[in-house]
């Protein structure tokens, strides 16, 4: 199969060199001229010069007001915002927390901070006073820009009583007393921003973004990325999302999470594609489907939680014919959800894997034959391996930790460090490898299959058991909405398996249903993988980014001292 190497044909040409097969399948990628790369200047401003009237974003407010932004407008509004923020004293290197849901001002602020050289800290609006207090202290926040929606400003004000590092407070929307009014004040500033010059341009290895991780096991870590990070999302958008230059890409994410930058700006604009943003207050799968139908969305990405809800709707009622590609990341996707979605729409959900610390690391890229339940193949941008606890590499079908080789340097897209915590940085990044903390195995074709977080593994009677395979079997039952498999104490085995299940509406929980679930599992799984305890719950504990907190279920069981006696039957 003949391969060809060439520069990207669009605005990203000076920075990206790809190696493809004749069919357009990605085989390799390198980044160049990235020493001073700055996404705001080098992509958005250049797009404004090249195609000023091209659509960059179609924004739908919570009350369904439509606003269209061209690349010229994005360049102008971000420059205006940069002038405004500088007038308030925000300067290069400052750390600015931004809590703006999906308001279009988020894009102005993000680009403005890139132009200034300040560090943006995207943050969800669902946090409380204690969450903000921790984040202010841990990141050393200098300024905060937040929405007026809900109680965000009140929670922040409470947190500020114990923190005096904030020098600027700005609000978007109905402004509260003591805050700068973004919408009113920004308008008086010019829409051109003085280019700092080649020698003084913020970019390259300078810190640019700080993300707080989901914090499934402890306080959230602070993942720091540099200005090269956006380049790492080129593969995300072009070969995984497969965005259409003349289409619309919709990714479901609050701007407070890294996933928003996967799907709402960087890779999409590197590929010159427009993004679709719906600034909803409350998620409704039906509303999302109506949006896809009305606005003819061409590419769509959502976490597995969204697809789990969608497959319980009558998808045939919606015209989804505009969709060319659908993808998912955030958690492993259950094969049963894949099957049911494809049965209803004809579309394969192409899974991908990455972390707040990375961009897309493993995925079903263009040209991949999807295997339901598989994470896909390594992104050529990263050298991905599976490592055993002794530091050797796993063989076929052998479970180990997913690691990224950095022996020859960190690829664009990989984080710099955990801010303020050199010990955690060293624990996860040492001996030439970044350790993800996620486990998987590779099959005979090199495809990765997710097993679980290293701390989610169940060790029973000498076996190391991943929760995901068991969850997949239980999810095949049509009345199961969600499931979490965890370890409980066991007098004989050391640990036994517990399944906590959320049922659909009008399904009656009881011993009869437990036995039915157990019978299904026994048909398809080896005996050492059978749950010894089945519990029903109204909902599963989750992080604010909607990831299931298996550790919370596990910790409660272990803290309560409840010990399963393996000599007795229980379900």
C-alpha positions in Angstrom: 0.0 0.0 0.0 1.6 3.2 -1.2 2.1 6.0 1.4 2.5 9.7 0.8 3.8 12.5 3.1 2.6 16.1 2.8 1.9 19.2 4.7 -1.7 19.8 5.7 -3.4 21.5 2.7 -5.1 24.2 4.7 -4.4 26.9 7.3 -2.4 24.4 9.5 0.1 23.7 6.7 3.1 25.4 8.3 2.7 23.3 11.4 1.5 19.8 10.5 3.1 17.2 8.3 1.1 14.0 7.8 1.8 10.6 6.3 -1.2 8.9 4.7 -2.0 5.9 2.5 -3.5 6.5 -0.9 -6.9 6.0 0.7 -6.3 8.8 3.2 -5.6 6.6 6.2 -3.3 8.2 8.7 0.1 6.5 9.2 2.2 9.2 10.8 2.2 12.8 11.9 4.8 15.3 12.9 4.6 18.9 14.1 6.9 21.6 13.0 7.5 25.4 13.5 5.7 25.0 16.8 8.3 26.7 19.0 6.2 29.9 19.2 2.9 28.5 18.0 -0.1 30.4 19.3 -3.6 29.2 18.2 -5.2 32.6 18.4 -2.7 34.3 16.1 -1.6 31.5 13.9 -5.0 29.9 13.2 -7.9 32.1 14.0 -6.4 35.4 12.9 -5.0 33.7 9.8 -8.4 32.2 9.0 -9.9 35.7 9.4 -7.5 36.9 6.7 -8.0 33.9 4.4 -11.8 33.4 4.6 -13.2 36.2 6.7 -16.8 35.4 6.0 -16.6 31.6 6.7 -18.8 30.3 9.5 -16.8 29.5 12.6 -19.6 28.9 15.1 -23.4 28.6 15.1 -24.5 29.3 18.6 -28.0 28.5 20.0 -28.8 30.1 23.4 -30.8 28.4 26.1 -33.9 30.2 24.8 -33.1 29.2 21.2 -31.7 32.5 19.9 -29.4 31.8 17.0 -26.1 33.7 16.5 -23.6 33.1 13.7 -20.0 34.0 14.1 -17.5 34.2 11.2 -13.8 33.7 11.6 -13.4 37.5 11.1 -15.7 38.1 14.0 -14.0 35.6 16.2 -10.7 37.4 15.5 -12.2 40.9 16.1 -14.1 40.0 19.3 -11.2 38.2 20.8 -8.9 41.2 20.1 -11.5 43.5 21.7 -11.7 41.2 24.7 -7.9 41.0 25.0 -7.7 44.9 25.1 -10.5 44.9 27.8 -8.8 42.3 30.0 -5.5 44.0 29.8 -7.1 47.3 30.8 -8.2 45.5 34.0 -4.6 44.4 34.7 -4.6 40.9 33.4 -1.2 40.2 32.0 1.0 37.4 30.5 1.4 34.5 32.9 -1.7 35.4 35.0 -4.0 32.5 35.9 -7.6 33.2 34.9 -10.5 30.9 36.0 -13.3 30.9 33.4 -16.7 29.6 34.4 -18.9 30.3 31.4 -21.0 27.2 30.6 -21.5 27.3 26.8 -21.9 31.1 26.5 -20.3 32.3 23.3 -18.2 34.8 25.3 -16.1 31.7 26.4 -14.6 31.6 22.9 -13.8 35.3 23.0 -12.1 35.0 26.4 -10.1 31.8 25.5 -8.7 33.4 22.4 -8.0 36.7 24.2 -6.1 35.0 26.9 -4.0 33.2 24.3 -3.2 36.5 22.7 -2.2 38.1 26.0 -0.3 35.0 27.1 -2.3 34.4 30.3 -3.2 30.9 31.5 -6.9 29.9 31.2 -8.4 27.6 33.7 -11.7 26.3 32.3 -14.1 25.4 35.1 -17.6 24.0 35.4 -20.4 26.1 36.8 -21.6 23.1 39.0 -19.0 23.7 41.7 -19.7 24.8 45.2 -17.9 27.1 47.6 -15.6 24.3 48.9 -14.7 23.3 45.3 -13.8 26.9 44.4 -11.8 27.4 47.6 -9.7 24.4 46.8 -9.2 25.4 43.2 -8.3 29.0 44.0 -5.6 27.9 46.4 -4.2 25.0 44.4 -3.9 26.9 41.1 -3.0 30.3 42.5 -5.8 32.0 40.6 -5.4 35.7 39.8 -8.7 36.5 38.1 -12.1 35.0 37.6 -14.6 35.4 34.8 -18.0 33.7 35.4 -21.6 33.5 34.3 -24.4 35.2 36.1 -26.5 32.1 35.8 -27.4 30.2 38.9 -25.5 30.6 42.1 -22.0 30.6 40.7 -21.1 34.1 41.8 -22.4 33.5 45.3 -20.4 30.3 45.7 -17.3 32.2 44.4 -17.8 35.1 46.7 -18.0 32.7 49.7 -14.8 31.0 48.5 -13.1 34.4 48.2 -13.6 35.1 51.9 -10.7 32.7 52.5 -8.6 33.7 49.5 -7.1 37.1 48.7 -5.3 36.3 45.4 -8.1 37.4 43.0 -7.4 40.9 41.6 -10.2 41.0 39.0 -13.7 39.7 39.0 -15.7 39.8 35.8 -19.3 38.6 35.1 -21.1 37.7 31.9 -24.8 38.4 32.0 -26.8 40.3 34.6 -24.0 41.7 36.6 -23.8 41.5 40.4 -22.5 44.3 42.6 -18.7 44.3 43.0 -18.1 42.6 39.6 -17.0 44.1 36.3 -19.8 43.8 33.7 -18.2 42.1 30.7 -21.0 42.7 28.1 -21.3 46.4 28.9 -17.6 47.3 29.4 -16.0 45.3 26.6 -17.8 47.2 23.8 -15.8 50.4 24.2 -12.5 48.7 23.3 -10.9 48.5 19.8 -11.3 45.3 17.8 -7.6 45.2 16.8 -4.9 44.0 19.1 -1.3 44.9 18.8 0.7 41.8 17.7 3.5 41.4 20.2 6.1 40.6 17.5 8.0 37.4 16.8 10.5 37.8 19.7 7.8 38.4 22.3 4.9 36.2 21.1 3.4 34.0 23.8 3.5 30.4 22.6 5.4 27.1 22.3 6.3 25.6 25.7 4.8 28.4 27.8 1.9 27.3 30.1 -1.4 28.1 28.4 -4.1 26.0 30.0 -4.7 24.4 33.3 -7.4 21.7 33.7 -8.6 20.2 36.9 -9.1 16.5 36.4 -12.4 14.8 37.3 -11.1 13.7 40.7 -12.6 10.2 40.8 -10.4 9.0 43.6 -9.1 12.1 45.4 -8.8 15.9 45.1 -8.6 16.9 41.4 -5.1 17.2 40.0 -4.1 20.3 38.0 -3.0 19.3 34.5 -0.9 22.0 32.8 -0.7 22.2 29.0 1.5 24.5 26.8 0.6 26.5 23.7 1.3 23.4 21.5 -1.6 21.6 23.0 -4.1 22.7 20.3 -2.0 21.1 17.5 -2.4 17.8 19.3 -6.1 17.9 18.5 -5.6 17.9 14.7 -5.9 14.1 14.6 -8.9 14.3 16.9 -10.9 16.4 14.5 -9.6 15.3 11.1 -9.2 11.5 11.4 -11.5 10.7 14.4 -14.4 13.2 14.3 -13.8 13.5 10.5 -15.2 17.0 10.5 -16.6 18.4 7.3 -15.1 21.7 6.3 -18.5 22.8 5.0 -20.5 21.0 7.8 -21.3 21.5 11.5 -19.7 19.6 14.4 -21.5 19.2 17.6 -19.7 17.9 20.8 -21.7 17.6 24.0 -19.6 19.2 26.8 -19.6 22.0 29.2 -16.7 24.4 28.5 -15.5 23.6 32.0 -14.0 20.3 30.8 -11.1 19.4 28.6 -13.6 17.6 26.3 -14.9 21.0 25.2 -11.5 21.8 23.7 -11.4 18.4 22.0 -14.7 19.1 20.2 -15.6 22.8 20.3 -12.6 24.7 19.0 -9.1 23.5 18.5 -9.1 20.6 16.1 -12.2 21.7 14.3 -10.8 25.2 13.5 -7.4 23.7 12.6 -9.5 21.8 9.9 -11.4 25.0 9.0 -14.7 23.4 10.1 -17.6 25.2 12.0 -18.7 24.2 15.4 -22.3 24.0 16.6 -22.9 25.1 20.2 -26.2 24.7 22.1 -26.1 26.5 25.5 -28.7 24.5 27.3 -29.3 24.6 31.1 -30.7 21.1 31.4 -29.6 18.2 29.1 -32.4 16.7 27.0 -31.5 13.9 24.6 -34.7 14.7 22.7 -33.7 18.4 22.2 -30.2 17.3 21.0 -31.8 15.0 18.4 -34.1 17.8 17.3 -31.0 20.1 16.9 -29.3 17.5 14.8 -32.4 17.2 12.6 -33.0 21.0 12.3 -29.5 22.2 11.7 -28.3 19.3 9.7 -25.3 18.5 12.0 -22.8 16.4 10.1 -20.5 15.1 12.8 -21.4 14.4 16.5 -19.5 13.5 19.6 -20.9 12.7 23.0 -20.0 10.7 26.1 -21.4 7.2 26.5 -24.0 8.5 29.0 -25.7 10.4 26.2 -25.9 7.4 23.9 -27.2 5.3 26.8 -30.1 7.7 27.0 -30.6 7.9 23.3 -31.0 4.2 22.6 -34.0 4.2 25.0 -35.8 6.8 22.8 -37.6 6.2 19.5 -34.7 7.3 17.3 -36.7 6.5 14.1 -38.8 9.6 14.9 -35.9 11.9 14.1 -34.3 12.6 10.7 -30.6 12.0 11.4 -29.7 11.6 7.8 -27.3 14.5 7.9 -25.0 12.7 10.3 -21.9 11.3 8.6 -19.9 10.3 11.7 -20.6 9.8 15.4 -17.9 9.3 18.1 -17.7 8.9 21.8 -15.1 9.3 24.6 -15.0 9.9 28.3 -15.7 6.4 29.4 -15.7 3.0 27.7 -18.7 2.4 25.5 -20.7 -0.8 26.2 -21.0 -2.9 23.0 -24.8 -3.3 23.6 -25.2 0.5 23.3 -23.1 0.4 20.1 -25.4 -2.4 18.7 -28.7 -0.7 19.6 -27.6 2.7 18.2 -26.4 1.2 14.9 -29.6 -0.9 14.6 -31.7 2.3 15.0 -29.5 4.7 12.8 -27.2 2.6 10.7 -24.2 4.5 12.2 -21.2 3.0 14.0 -20.3 4.9 17.2 -16.5 5.2 16.8 -14.9 5.1 20.2 -11.8 7.0 21.3 -9.7 7.2 24.4 -7.7 10.0 25.9 -7.4 11.9 29.2 -7.2 15.5 30.5 -3.5 14.9 30.3 -3.5 14.0 26.6 -5.4 14.5 23.4 -6.9 11.5 21.6 -4.5 8.6 22.4 -6.3 5.5 21.0 -9.2 5.6 18.7 -11.2 4.3 15.7 -9.7 6.6 13.1 -10.7 7.0 9.5 -10.1 3.6 7.8 -10.5 1.6 11.0 -12.9 -1.3 10.9 -14.7 -0.8 14.2 -14.9 -3.7 16.7 -17.8 -3.0 19.1 -16.4 -2.5 22.6 -12.9 -1.8 21.4 -11.1 1.5 22.1 -9.5 1.2 18.6 -5.9 1.5 17.5 -3.1 3.8 18.8 -3.1 7.4 17.4 0.2 7.6 15.4 0.8 10.8 17.2 1.7 8.8 20.3 3.8 5.7 20.9 1.4 3.7 23.0 2.2 0.5 24.8 0.7 -1.9 27.4 3.0 -2.3 30.4 2.9 -5.0 33.1 3.6 -4.1 36.8 7.2 -5.3 36.5 7.9 -2.8 33.7 7.9 -5.3 30.8 5.4 -5.1 28.0 2.3 -7.2 27.8 1.8 -9.9 25.3 -1.4 -10.4 23.2 -4.5 -10.6 25.4 -2.5 -9.8 28.5 -3.8 -7.0 30.7 -1.5 -4.1 31.7 -1.4 -0.4 32.0 -1.7 1.9 29.0 1.5 4.0 28.8 2.9 6.5 26.4 6.6 6.4 25.5 8.3 9.8 26.0 11.9 8.6 25.7 12.5 10.9 22.7 10.5 13.8 24.0 6.9 14.6 24.8 4.6 14.8 21.8 2.5 17.8 21.2 -0.8 17.3 23.1 0.8 15.7 26.2 0.7 17.7 29.4 3.7 19.4 31.0 3.1 18.6 34.6 0.7 18.4 37.5 0.9 21.9 38.7 2.4 22.3 42.2 2.8 18.6 42.7 6.2 17.3 41.5 5.6 14.0 43.3 2.5 13.2 41.4 4.1 14.2 38.2 7.1 11.9 38.9 4.8 9.0 39.9 2.9 9.1 36.6 5.8 10.2 34.4 9.1 8.4 34.8 11.6 6.2 33.1 10.7 7.4 29.7 6.9 6.7 30.0 3.8 8.5 31.0 1.6 6.1 33.0 -2.1 6.7 32.3 -3.5 4.7 35.2 -5.9 2.9 32.8 -5.6 -0.8 32.0 -6.3 -2.6 28.7 -5.2 -5.5 26.6 -4.5 -5.8 22.9 -6.0 -8.4 20.6 -4.4 -10.2 17.7 -5.0 -7.2 15.4 -3.5 -4.6 17.8 -6.9 -3.3 18.9 -7.1 -2.0 22.5 -9.8 -3.3 24.9 -10.5 -1.3 28.0 -10.4 -3.2 31.4 -10.6 -0.4 33.9 -8.7 2.1 36.1 -5.8 0.4 37.9 -7.6 1.1 41.2 -10.9 -0.4 39.8 -9.4 -3.9 39.2 -10.9 -6.6 41.4 -8.5 -9.2 42.8 -10.4 -12.3 43.6 -9.0 -15.8 44.3 -5.8 -14.8 42.5 -7.6 -13.4 39.4 -7.3 -9.8 38.3 -10.8 -8.9 37.0 -11.7 -5.7 35.2 -15.2 -4.3 35.8 -16.0 -3.3 32.3 -16.5 -6.8 30.8 -19.0 -7.7 33.5 -20.8 -4.4 33.1 -21.1 -5.1 29.4 -23.0 -8.3 29.9 -25.4 -6.7 32.4 -26.0 -3.8 30.0 -27.3 -6.2 27.4 -30.5 -6.4 29.4 -33.0 -3.9 27.9 -34.2 -2.8 31.3 -30.8 -1.8 32.6 -29.9 1.9 32.3 -26.5 1.9 34.0 -24.3 -0.5 35.9 -21.1 -0.3 38.1 -19.1 -3.3 39.1 -16.9 -3.1 42.2 -15.1 -5.1 44.8 -16.4 -6.0 48.2 -14.6 -7.8 51.0 -14.8 -11.6 50.9 -13.8 -13.9 53.7 -12.5 -16.6 51.3 -11.5 -14.9 48.1 -10.2 -11.7 49.5 -12.5 -9.7 47.2 -15.8 -10.6 45.6 -17.8 -8.9 42.8 -20.7 -6.6 43.4 -22.9 -5.1 40.6 -24.9 -1.9 41.4 -27.6 -1.5 38.8 -29.9 1.4 37.8 -33.1 0.1 36.2 -35.3 1.8 33.6 -38.7 3.2 34.4 -41.5 0.8 35.4 -39.1 -2.0 36.1 -39.7 -3.7 39.5 -36.6 -4.5 41.4 -36.5 -7.7 43.5 -35.0 -11.1 44.1 -36.6 -12.5 40.9 -34.9 -9.9 38.8 -31.6 -10.4 40.5 -31.7 -14.1 39.6 -32.6 -13.3 36.0 -29.6 -10.9 35.8 -27.3 -13.5 37.3 -28.6 -16.2 34.9 -27.7 -14.0 32.0 -24.2 -13.3 33.3 -23.5 -17.0 33.9 -24.2 -17.8 30.3 -21.4 -15.6 29.0 -18.8 -15.2 31.7 -16.4 -17.5 33.4 -17.5 -18.4 37.0 -14.8 -16.3 38.7 -16.4 -13.2 37.0 -19.9 -13.8 38.4 -21.2 -11.1 40.8 -21.8 -12.4 44.2 -23.9 -9.4 45.2 -26.4 -7.5 43.1 -27.8 -4.2 44.4 -30.3 -1.8 42.8 -30.0 2.0 43.0 -31.9 5.0 41.8 -28.7 6.5 40.5 -24.9 5.9 40.4 -22.5 8.3 42.1 -20.7 10.4 39.5 -18.2 13.2 39.2 -19.4 16.6 38.0 -18.2 15.5 34.5 -20.6 12.5 34.6 -18.0 9.8 35.1 -19.1 6.9 37.4 -17.4 7.0 40.8 -16.9 3.2 41.3 -14.5 4.0 44.1 -17.3 5.7 46.1 -19.4 2.6 46.0 -16.4 0.4 46.8 -15.2 2.6 49.7 -18.6 2.7 51.3 -18.7 -1.1 51.2 -15.2 -1.5 52.7 -15.6 1.3 55.3 -18.9 -0.3 56.5 -16.9 -3.4 57.3 -19.4 -5.5 55.5 -17.7 -8.8 54.6 -19.2 -11.3 52.1 -19.0 -14.8 53.5 -18.1 -16.9 50.4 -19.6 -20.0 51.9 -23.1 -18.5 51.8 -25.1 -17.7 48.7 -26.1 -14.1 48.1 -27.3 -12.2 45.1 
